[in-house]
Amino acid sequence: MKQRDKLKPCPFCGRSRNLSIEDAGGIDRYVNGEPDGSILMWHVYCGYCGATGPEVLLSCENAVTAWNRRDGERHDD
């Protein structure tokens, strides 16, 4: 199953189509005060209403988890 298929509908407009997992840039990483690449960040974007989920580090899976988290729901982590 593709990551996009695991996404809940947009919490703002209720649409399930036009959701995408996007590269949200990165955070510069420094080692001993010297630039050493960057850490990738991701978020989910709703192409219908323009909502974006929280920016999360490292993987698309983390972006899906953050997008799917809803207030008032129980999460067994």
CYANA upper distance limits for C-alpha pairs under 8 A (distance plus 0.5 A):
  1 MET  CA      5 ASP  CA      6.99
  1 MET  CA      6 LYS  CA      8.09
  2 LYS  CA      6 LYS  CA      7.55
  3 GLN  CA      7 LEU  CA      7.64
  3 GLN  CA     60 CYS  CA      8.09
  3 GLN  CA     61 GLU  CA      7.57
  3 GLN  CA     64 VAL  CA      7.67
  4 ARG  CA     19 LEU  CA      7.67
  4 ARG  CA     20 SER  CA      7.07
  4 ARG  CA     21 ILE  CA      7.57
  4 ARG  CA     64 VAL  CA      8.43
  6 LYS  CA     64 VAL  CA      7.87
  7 LEU  CA     16 SER  CA      8.34
  7 LEU  CA     19 LEU  CA      8.42
  7 LEU  CA     64 VAL  CA      6.73
  7 LEU  CA     67 TRP  CA      7.79
  7 LEU  CA     68 ASN  CA      6.84
  8 LYS  CA     16 SER  CA      7.48
  8 LYS  CA     67 TRP  CA      8.03
  8 LYS  CA     68 ASN  CA      6.10
  9 PRO  CA     14 GLY  CA      5.77
  9 PRO  CA     15 ARG  CA      5.75
  9 PRO  CA     16 SER  CA      4.89
  9 PRO  CA     17 ARG  CA      8.46
 10 CYS  CA     14 GLY  CA      5.26
 10 CYS  CA     15 ARG  CA      5.94
 10 CYS  CA     16 SER  CA      6.88
 10 CYS  CA     19 LEU  CA      8.39
 10 CYS  CA     46 CYS  CA      7.22
 10 CYS  CA     51 ALA  CA      8.24
 12 PHE  CA     49 CYS  CA      8.22
 12 PHE  CA     51 ALA  CA      7.83
 13 CYS  CA     48 TYR  CA      8.36
 13 CYS  CA     49 CYS  CA      7.01
 15 ARG  CA     48 TYR  CA      7.96
 17 ARG  CA     48 TYR  CA      8.39
 18 ASN  CA     46 CYS  CA      6.43
 18 ASN  CA     47 GLY  CA      5.41
 18 ASN  CA     48 TYR  CA      6.82
 19 LEU  CA     44 VAL  CA      7.32
 19 LEU  CA     45 TYR  CA      6.16
 19 LEU  CA     46 CYS  CA      5.12
 19 LEU  CA     47 GLY  CA      6.49
 20 SER  CA     44 VAL  CA      6.08
 20 SER  CA     45 TYR  CA      5.81
 20 SER  CA     46 CYS  CA      7.14
 20 SER  CA     47 GLY  CA      8.06
 21 ILE  CA     42 TRP  CA      7.44
 21 ILE  CA     43 HIS  CA      6.31
 21 ILE  CA     44 VAL  CA      4.95
 21 ILE  CA     45 TYR  CA      6.78
 21 ILE  CA     60 CYS  CA      7.24
 21 ILE  CA     63 ALA  CA      7.78
 21 ILE  CA     64 VAL  CA      8.26
 22 GLU  CA     42 TRP  CA      6.16
 22 GLU  CA     43 HIS  CA      6.06
 22 GLU  CA     44 VAL  CA      6.55
 22 GLU  CA     45 TYR  CA      7.34
 23 ASP  CA     40 LEU  CA      7.89
 23 ASP  CA     41 MET  CA      6.64
 23 ASP  CA     42 TRP  CA      5.20
 23 ASP  CA     43 HIS  CA      7.21
 24 ALA  CA     40 LEU  CA      8.06
 24 ALA  CA     41 MET  CA      5.64
 24 ALA  CA     42 TRP  CA      5.26
 24 ALA  CA     43 HIS  CA      6.58
 24 ALA  CA     55 GLU  CA      7.25
 25 GLY  CA     40 LEU  CA      6.71
 25 GLY  CA     41 MET  CA      6.11
 25 GLY  CA     42 TRP  CA      7.81
 26 GLY  CA     38 SER  CA      6.25
 26 GLY  CA     39 ILE  CA      5.75
 26 GLY  CA     40 LEU  CA      4.94
 26 GLY  CA     41 MET  CA      5.60
 27 ILE  CA     38 SER  CA      5.80
 27 ILE  CA     39 ILE  CA      5.72
 27 ILE  CA     40 LEU  CA      7.22
 27 ILE  CA     41 MET  CA      7.88
 28 ASP  CA     35 PRO  CA      7.64
 28 ASP  CA     36 ASP  CA      8.00
 28 ASP  CA     37 GLY  CA      6.66
 28 ASP  CA     38 SER  CA      4.77
 28 ASP  CA     39 ILE  CA      6.98
 29 ARG  CA     35 PRO  CA      6.54
 29 ARG  CA     36 ASP  CA      5.88
 29 ARG  CA     37 GLY  CA      6.11
 29 ARG  CA     38 SER  CA      5.40
 29 ARG  CA     39 ILE  CA      7.09
 30 TYR  CA     34 GLU  CA      5.65
 30 TYR  CA     35 PRO  CA      4.99
 30 TYR  CA     36 ASP  CA      5.61
 30 TYR  CA     37 GLY  CA      7.99
 31 VAL  CA     35 PRO  CA      7.02
 31 VAL  CA     36 ASP  CA      6.63
 39 ILE  CA     57 LEU  CA      7.49
 39 ILE  CA     58 LEU  CA      7.09
 40 LEU  CA     57 LEU  CA      6.46
 40 LEU  CA     58 LEU  CA      5.80
 40 LEU  CA     59 SER  CA      8.10
 41 MET  CA     55 GLU  CA      6.59
 41 MET  CA     56 VAL  CA      5.81
 41 MET  CA     57 LEU  CA      5.00
 41 MET  CA     58 LEU  CA      6.36
 41 MET  CA     59 SER  CA      7.82
 42 TRP  CA     55 GLU  CA      5.93
 42 TRP  CA     56 VAL  CA      5.90
 42 TRP  CA     57 LEU  CA      6.94
 42 TRP  CA     58 LEU  CA      7.86
 42 TRP  CA     59 SER  CA      7.26
 42 TRP  CA     60 CYS  CA      6.65
 42 TRP  CA     62 ASN  CA      8.45
 42 TRP  CA     63 ALA  CA      6.34
 43 HIS  CA     52 THR  CA      7.05
 43 HIS  CA     53 GLY  CA      5.89
 43 HIS  CA     54 PRO  CA      6.37
 43 HIS  CA     55 GLU  CA      5.34
 43 HIS  CA     56 VAL  CA      6.95
 43 HIS  CA     60 CYS  CA      8.14
 43 HIS  CA     63 ALA  CA      5.63
 43 HIS  CA     64 VAL  CA      8.34
 43 HIS  CA     67 TRP  CA      8.36
 44 VAL  CA     52 THR  CA      6.06
 44 VAL  CA     53 GLY  CA      5.60
 44 VAL  CA     54 PRO  CA      8.14
 44 VAL  CA     63 ALA  CA      6.73
 44 VAL  CA     64 VAL  CA      7.48
 44 VAL  CA     67 TRP  CA      7.02
 45 TYR  CA     50 GLY  CA      7.09
 45 TYR  CA     51 ALA  CA      6.40
 45 TYR  CA     52 THR  CA      5.00
 45 TYR  CA     53 GLY  CA      7.05
 46 CYS  CA     50 GLY  CA      5.63
 46 CYS  CA     51 ALA  CA      5.75
 46 CYS  CA     52 THR  CA      6.84
 47 GLY  CA     51 ALA  CA      8.23
 53 GLY  CA     63 ALA  CA      7.96
 53 GLY  CA     66 ALA  CA      7.44
 53 GLY  CA     67 TRP  CA      5.84
 54 PRO  CA     63 ALA  CA      7.76
 54 PRO  CA     66 ALA  CA      6.91
 54 PRO  CA     67 TRP  CA      7.50
 55 GLU  CA     63 ALA  CA      7.52
 56 VAL  CA     62 ASN  CA      6.83
 56 VAL  CA     63 ALA  CA      6.33
 56 VAL  CA     66 ALA  CA      8.18
 57 LEU  CA     62 ASN  CA      7.71
 58 LEU  CA     62 ASN  CA      7.94
 59 SER  CA     63 ALA  CA      7.39
 60 CYS  CA     64 VAL  CA      6.89
 61 GLU  CA     65 THR  CA      6.80
 62 ASN  CA     66 ALA  CA      6.70
 63 ALA  CA     67 TRP  CA      6.61
 64 VAL  CA     68 ASN  CA      6.59
 65 THR  CA     69 ARG  CA      6.78
 69 ARG  CA     73 GLU  CA      8.12
